[in-house]
Amino acid sequence: YYPTANGDKFNPNLLTAAFPDKNYLGRYFLVKGLGEEVIVYVNDIGPSRENPKTKHRVIDLARGAKEVLGMDGKAQVKVYACNS
């Protein structure tokens, strides 16, 4: 497992995410999918705004969070910053 931007070892089974703005490291987001929702902890930076394949993505979820939402790959979600 590789290190994330905040120094954690990336674990794909956790409820974590990468967010493009480094100012949100250590914050929590509520992510709503189709009928399901999950709170994720931002421990990494991404997706890249410079990469044409990822520039339209709002957040990258670890597999654990995707499973809670019933996602398989990319999907439209709504993302809300939680109060800290």
Phi and psi in degrees as GROMACS dihedral restraints (atoms count N, CA, C in turn):
[ dihedral_restraints ]
;  ai    aj    ak    al  type     phi  dphi    fc
    3     4     5     6     1   -89.7    20    10
    4     5     6     7     1   158.1    20    10
    6     7     8     9     1   -75.2    20    10
    7     8     9    10     1   143.6    20    10
    9    10    11    12     1   -89.2    20    10
   10    11    12    13     1   176.7    20    10
   12    13    14    15     1   -62.0    20    10
   13    14    15    16     1   -27.2    20    10
   15    16    17    18     1   -96.0    20    10
   16    17    18    19     1     6.1    20    10
   18    19    20    21     1    97.7    20    10
   19    20    21    22     1   -10.5    20    10
   21    22    23    24     1   -66.5    20    10
   22    23    24    25     1   152.6    20    10
   24    25    26    27     1   -80.3    20    10
   25    26    27    28     1   129.4    20    10
   27    28    29    30     1   -64.1    20    10
   28    29    30    31     1   127.2    20    10
   30    31    32    33     1  -124.4    20    10
   31    32    33    34     1   110.4    20    10
   33    34    35    36     1   -64.1    20    10
   34    35    36    37     1   -14.5    20    10
   36    37    38    39     1   -87.4    20    10
   37    38    39    40     1    -7.1    20    10
   39    40    41    42     1   -87.4    20    10
   40    41    42    43     1   168.2    20    10
   42    43    44    45     1   -91.9    20    10
   43    44    45    46     1    70.7    20    10
   45    46    47    48     1  -124.2    20    10
   46    47    48    49     1   170.0    20    10
   48    49    50    51     1  -154.3    20    10
   49    50    51    52     1   163.9    20    10
   51    52    53    54     1  -111.8    20    10
   52    53    54    55     1   137.5    20    10
   54    55    56    57     1  -129.3    20    10
   55    56    57    58     1   141.0    20    10
   57    58    59    60     1   -63.1    20    10
   58    59    60    61     1   -28.6    20    10
   60    61    62    63     1   -93.8    20    10
   61    62    63    64     1   115.0    20    10
   63    64    65    66     1   -62.2    20    10
   64    65    66    67     1   -18.2    20    10
   66    67    68    69     1   -67.7    20    10
   67    68    69    70     1   -12.8    20    10
   69    70    71    72     1   -98.5    20    10
   70    71    72    73     1     4.3    20    10
   72    73    74    75     1   -59.2    20    10
   73    74    75    76     1   134.4    20    10
   75    76    77    78     1    86.2    20    10
   76    77    78    79     1    -1.2    20    10
   78    79    80    81     1   -95.8    20    10
   79    80    81    82     1   169.1    20    10
   81    82    83    84     1  -114.7    20    10
   82    83    84    85     1   145.5    20    10
   84    85    86    87     1  -127.6    20    10
   85    86    87    88     1   142.6    20    10
   87    88    89    90     1   -92.3    20    10
   88    89    90    91     1   123.8    20    10
   90    91    92    93     1  -115.5    20    10
   91    92    93    94     1   123.2    20    10
   93    94    95    96     1  -110.4    20    10
   94    95    96    97     1   128.5    20    10
   96    97    98    99     1  -109.2    20    10
   97    98    99   100     1  -154.2    20    10
   99   100   101   102     1   -79.2    20    10
  100   101   102   103     1    92.6    20    10
  102   103   104   105     1    85.4    20    10
  103   104   105   106     1    -7.1    20    10
  105   106   107   108     1  -127.9    20    10
  106   107   108   109     1   159.6    20    10
  108   109   110   111     1  -147.3    20    10
  109   110   111   112     1   157.1    20    10
  111   112   113   114     1  -150.5    20    10
  112   113   114   115     1   146.8    20    10
  114   115   116   117     1  -100.2    20    10
  115   116   117   118     1   127.6    20    10
  117   118   119   120     1  -118.6    20    10
  118   119   120   121     1   152.7    20    10
  120   121   122   123     1  -101.1    20    10
  121   122   123   124     1   127.6    20    10
  123   124   125   126     1   -85.7    20    10
  124   125   126   127     1   112.1    20    10
  126   127   128   129     1  -122.8    20    10
  127   128   129   130     1     7.9    20    10
  129   130   131   132     1  -148.1    20    10
  130   131   132   133     1   165.8    20    10
  132   133   134   135     1  -108.3    20    10
  133   134   135   136     1   133.3    20    10
  135   136   137   138     1   155.0    20    10
  136   137   138   139     1   174.0    20    10
  138   139   140   141     1   -73.1    20    10
  139   140   141   142     1   159.2    20    10
  141   142   143   144     1   -71.3    20    10
  142   143   144   145     1   131.9    20    10
  144   145   146   147     1   -78.3    20    10
  145   146   147   148     1   -18.8    20    10
  147   148   149   150     1   -84.7    20    10
  148   149   150   151     1   -21.4    20    10
  150   151   152   153     1   -82.8    20    10
  151   152   153   154     1   120.2    20    10
  153   154   155   156     1   -57.7    20    10
  154   155   156   157     1   -27.7    20    10
  156   157   158   159     1   -76.5    20    10
  157   158   159   160     1   -23.8    20    10
  159   160   161   162     1  -120.4    20    10
  160   161   162   163     1    -1.2    20    10
  162   163   164   165     1   -64.4    20    10
  163   164   165   166     1   -18.9    20    10
  165   166   167   168     1   -96.5    20    10
  166   167   168   169     1    -2.8    20    10
  168   169   170   171     1   -79.0    20    10
  169   170   171   172     1   143.0    20    10
  171   172   173   174     1   -92.6    20    10
  172   173   174   175     1   -35.8    20    10
  174   175   176   177     1  -154.7    20    10
  175   176   177   178     1   148.9    20    10
  177   178   179   180     1  -111.9    20    10
  178   179   180   181     1   123.2    20    10
  180   181   182   183     1   -99.7    20    10
  181   182   183   184     1   143.2    20    10
  183   184   185   186     1   -69.2    20    10
  184   185   186   187     1   159.9    20    10
  186   187   188   189     1   -55.8    20    10
  187   188   189   190     1   -38.2    20    10
  189   190   191   192     1   -58.1    20    10
  190   191   192   193     1   -42.8    20    10
  192   193   194   195     1   -69.9    20    10
  193   194   195   196     1   -39.4    20    10
  195   196   197   198     1   -61.3    20    10
  196   197   198   199     1   -39.3    20    10
  198   199   200   201     1   -64.3    20    10
  199   200   201   202     1   -39.8    20    10
  201   202   203   204     1   -60.7    20    10
  202   203   204   205     1   -38.7    20    10
  204   205   206   207     1   -82.0    20    10
  205   206   207   208     1    -7.3    20    10
  207   208   209   210     1    73.9    20    10
  208   209   210   211     1    26.5    20    10
  210   211   212   213     1   -89.2    20    10
  211   212   213   214     1   147.8    20    10
  213   214   215   216     1  -133.5    20    10
  214   215   216   217     1    90.4    20    10
  216   217   218   219     1    94.7    20    10
  217   218   219   220     1  -142.6    20    10
  219   220   221   222     1   -83.6    20    10
  220   221   222   223     1   149.0    20    10
  222   223   224   225     1  -159.3    20    10
  223   224   225   226     1   158.6    20    10
  225   226   227   228     1   -81.6    20    10
  226   227   228   229     1   131.3    20    10
  228   229   230   231     1  -137.3    20    10
  229   230   231   232     1   164.4    20    10
  231   232   233   234     1  -109.3    20    10
  232   233   234   235     1   137.7    20    10
  234   235   236   237     1  -123.4    20    10
  235   236   237   238     1   129.1    20    10
  237   238   239   240     1  -127.9    20    10
  238   239   240   241     1   129.7    20    10
  240   241   242   243     1   -72.2    20    10
  241   242   243   244     1   134.6    20    10
  243   244   245   246     1   -88.6    20    10
  244   245   246   247     1   149.7    20    10
  246   247   248   249     1   -68.6    20    10
  247   248   249   250     1   142.6    20    10
